[in-house]
Amino acid sequence: MSFDRIDARPLAADGQVTSVICPVRDEIGLLPHFLDHHRRLGVRQFILIDNASTDGTTEYALSQPDCIVYFTDESYYASAYARTWINRILADNDYAGWLIYLDADEHLVYRGAEDIPVQGFLHRLEAEDADCALAVMVDMYPDGDFASVKIGPHDNLHAKLPWFDSDYVLRPWPTRPWDPPTEGFRLQVLGGPRCRLLSDLDHERRRGALRYTMARQIDRVVDAVPLQMIPALARLWPRETPWQQKQPVNFVRPGFAYADSHTSSNTRAAGELTALLHFKFCHELQQRLRCAATEGNHHRRGLAHRQLDVALQRWGGRPLTYAGSRRYRGSQDLEAVGLIGARPAALWTGATQEFVTGDRARRFGPPIGRAAPSRSQPAFDTAA
């Protein structure tokens, strides 16, 4: 097994160059869009960790003048899902300064992103002595059957997958009475099309720490389950909706480390929420889900991937759009429904215990106000 730097460019590790770090594997369809979007924001260096791509991703990354490229054939699972790779790169290069950690299907958006370069956004964080920014993962999807939508390197990605759910519930991560206190605020985000495929928002909203504790008992045994038994386990074990919150923007200093792909050791969250546009719902999704479940190289050996695959088969070719779908044209569309900006920060400043997004929902607490189509309901017509 190897882990090697394969480019010859200088790596700027002093924080003077705004950098993104990103693990990739067979991302030739999405990587050009990822680089273009973040270049427009003002990112000047991309540190890519290629996990044995075979589709031309490696060669494409090496051809880009602003990409630092590492290559490894080590197990993604054994690396704690890229965490140890990234922490190793930071330590080996004595990295210091702001760093943005993203996957190749994620596009960072913050308030005013069209007019304010990322350096200006980071200055906002510095002005309030924040060392990180929280984000909600906003799944993007097309009109009609998403499985028929293929993404090419020259397509307009935002035009092909223009829709997002406006109904989310943001709250502190549920804790048990005996849990020790944690430093900083732990965000939980509920909602989005994957929530609708696996459950429904109102149902998930009623779940608390006890339900999550019971569901996570699978962690005690899943590594001992034969891989060929994972499909049966996926049908029997209670479904958990995926984590849809991340901490992608962090100030790296001595002692800093990523805990996983969603959290880090930093705790001083900025007084505004950002978003990661998540371009998952396209032709490649089911193929990637099945590959992940077959390899057993992801969290819980691909159990959640298998459960989502089953949910997608049950959903069929129906559209994911519903009355709360909104078309993305720019950051103002996310801010209008409370998915980015200062309003959700009322959670971590202590002003509320729940924040409900959506232009027809009240800001704090009460019911969503309209049903979203879920695995037990038909999709609605697309909203204007």
Secondary structure, DSSP 8 states (H G I E B T S, - for coil): --EEE---S----SSSS-EEEEEESS-TTTHHHHHHHHHHHT--EEEEEE-S--SSHHHHHHT-TTEEEEEE-S-TTTTTTTHHHHHHHHHHTT--EEEEE--TTEEEE-TTTTTS-HHHHHHHHHHTT-SEEEEEEEE-B-SS-GGG----TTS-HHHHS-EEE--EEEEE----TTS---SS--EEEEESHHHHHHS-HHHHHT--HHHHHHHGGGGGTGGGS-GGGHHHHHHHS-------EEEEEEEE-TT--BSSSS-BS---B-SSBEEEEE---STHHHHHHHHHHHHT-SGGGGHHHHHHHHHHHHHTT-----TTEEE-SSHHHHHHTTSSBSGGGGTTTTS-S-EE-STTS-SSSS--SS----TTS-------
